[in-house]
């Protein structure tokens, strides 16, 4: 997973833009996929990737090499995406209808409606994948994060624990709940 | 083992664990219709997630990023963070 050499990293830390370009090139696909799975929308995913690399660039001299570079990268990208989801939630809760007797998952489902996907978003995915993407987008961010890191980015439980700074047992619990919630959401999805 | 216990333990099976409680849960699910279906549903969830495609970053995104990066300065290393720069100097 470590695709950028230490020398490139070092040069990028001195402000060498060619070196930084190599870093962007090495991780842009992976981070765009991550952001799209979080945000279900291409334009917003692109903004999130840009914001991530901007933070990476400005903070690069503060990167602590005791951690793997990708761990640090994923931590920043995950934070950027979750921030965006929270802002979306804050905006949409202003005009959210009050519903009674709903569990938190449904709550999210109601309030966290993603912006309408563009035609290009729709083209990108087959029908089944859309269903899974929609269910993924309806998960609370805590579960969404571990599910994306585990199944989309294919990180190990240890790596996820490093990215999120939480014990492996916590990672597991969140994955279990996330899987269980996805099962419910997919069972509820209308058969099209 | 109750169905509830089996369904909880089964998640460890999906994590790749092979403890005694996981083996007991597997044995339970093999002979219990509800738990057997539960396992199949979770397998479908995993399959669905794994079938999601990996994207290539859209054309133009890299240029946009590099343009934005040109506008901002890098922050100085924090003291004691052990960054590459501080170590080399």
HADDOCK unambig.tbl for C-alpha pairs under 7 A between the chains (distance, minus, plus):
assign (segid A and resid 10 and name CA) (segid B and resid 84 and name CA) 6.51 0.50 0.50
assign (segid A and resid 28 and name CA) (segid B and resid 57 and name CA) 5.93 0.50 0.50
assign (segid A and resid 29 and name CA) (segid B and resid 55 and name CA) 6.15 0.50 0.50
assign (segid A and resid 29 and name CA) (segid B and resid 56 and name CA) 4.66 0.50 0.50
assign (segid A and resid 29 and name CA) (segid B and resid 57 and name CA) 4.69 0.50 0.50
assign (segid A and resid 32 and name CA) (segid B and resid 55 and name CA) 6.98 0.50 0.50
assign (segid A and resid 32 and name CA) (segid B and resid 57 and name CA) 5.63 0.50 0.50
assign (segid A and resid 33 and name CA) (segid B and resid 54 and name CA) 5.74 0.50 0.50
assign (segid A and resid 33 and name CA) (segid B and resid 55 and name CA) 5.28 0.50 0.50
assign (segid A and resid 46 and name CA) (segid B and resid 61 and name CA) 6.89 0.50 0.50
assign (segid A and resid 50 and name CA) (segid B and resid 65 and name CA) 5.28 0.50 0.50
assign (segid A and resid 54 and name CA) (segid B and resid 69 and name CA) 5.87 0.50 0.50
assign (segid A and resid 57 and name CA) (segid B and resid 69 and name CA) 6.98 0.50 0.50
assign (segid A and resid 57 and name CA) (segid B and resid 74 and name CA) 6.44 0.50 0.50
assign (segid A and resid 58 and name CA) (segid B and resid 73 and name CA) 6.32 0.50 0.50
assign (segid A and resid 58 and name CA) (segid B and resid 74 and name CA) 4.09 0.50 0.50
assign (segid A and resid 58 and name CA) (segid B and resid 75 and name CA) 5.40 0.50 0.50
assign (segid A and resid 59 and name CA) (segid B and resid 74 and name CA) 6.44 0.50 0.50
assign (segid A and resid 59 and name CA) (segid B and resid 75 and name CA) 5.86 0.50 0.50
assign (segid A and resid 61 and name CA) (segid B and resid 75 and name CA) 6.73 0.50 0.50
assign (segid A and resid 61 and name CA) (segid B and resid 76 and name CA) 6.24 0.50 0.50
assign (segid A and resid 61 and name CA) (segid B and resid 77 and name CA) 4.90 0.50 0.50
assign (segid A and resid 61 and name CA) (segid B and resid 83 and name CA) 6.16 0.50 0.50
assign (segid A and resid 61 and name CA) (segid B and resid 85 and name CA) 6.68 0.50 0.50
assign (segid A and resid 62 and name CA) (segid B and resid 77 and name CA) 4.58 0.50 0.50
assign (segid A and resid 62 and name CA) (segid B and resid 78 and name CA) 5.92 0.50 0.50
assign (segid A and resid 62 and name CA) (segid B and resid 81 and name CA) 6.55 0.50 0.50
assign (segid A and resid 62 and name CA) (segid B and resid 83 and name CA) 5.74 0.50 0.50
assign (segid A and resid 63 and name CA) (segid B and resid 83 and name CA) 5.59 0.50 0.50
assign (segid A and resid 64 and name CA) (segid B and resid 81 and name CA) 5.79 0.50 0.50
assign (segid A and resid 64 and name CA) (segid B and resid 82 and name CA) 5.79 0.50 0.50
assign (segid A and resid 64 and name CA) (segid B and resid 83 and name CA) 4.98 0.50 0.50
assign (segid A and resid 65 and name CA) (segid B and resid 82 and name CA) 7.00 0.50 0.50
assign (segid A and resid 65 and name CA) (segid B and resid 83 and name CA) 5.96 0.50 0.50
assign (segid A and resid 65 and name CA) (segid B and resid 84 and name CA) 6.86 0.50 0.50
assign (segid A and resid 129 and name CA) (segid B and resid 48 and name CA) 6.89 0.50 0.50
assign (segid A and resid 129 and name CA) (segid B and resid 52 and name CA) 5.87 0.50 0.50
assign (segid A and resid 132 and name CA) (segid B and resid 48 and name CA) 6.23 0.50 0.50
assign (segid A and resid 132 and name CA) (segid B and resid 49 and name CA) 6.74 0.50 0.50
assign (segid A and resid 151 and name CA) (segid B and resid 49 and name CA) 6.20 0.50 0.50
assign (segid A and resid 151 and name CA) (segid B and resid 50 and name CA) 6.10 0.50 0.50
assign (segid A and resid 152 and name CA) (segid B and resid 50 and name CA) 6.79 0.50 0.50
assign (segid A and resid 176 and name CA) (segid B and resid 11 and name CA) 5.85 0.50 0.50
assign (segid A and resid 179 and name CA) (segid B and resid 42 and name CA) 6.96 0.50 0.50
assign (segid A and resid 182 and name CA) (segid B and resid 45 and name CA) 6.81 0.50 0.50
assign (segid A and resid 183 and name CA) (segid B and resid 41 and name CA) 6.44 0.50 0.50
assign (segid A and resid 183 and name CA) (segid B and resid 42 and name CA) 6.36 0.50 0.50
assign (segid A and resid 183 and name CA) (segid B and resid 45 and name CA) 6.13 0.50 0.50
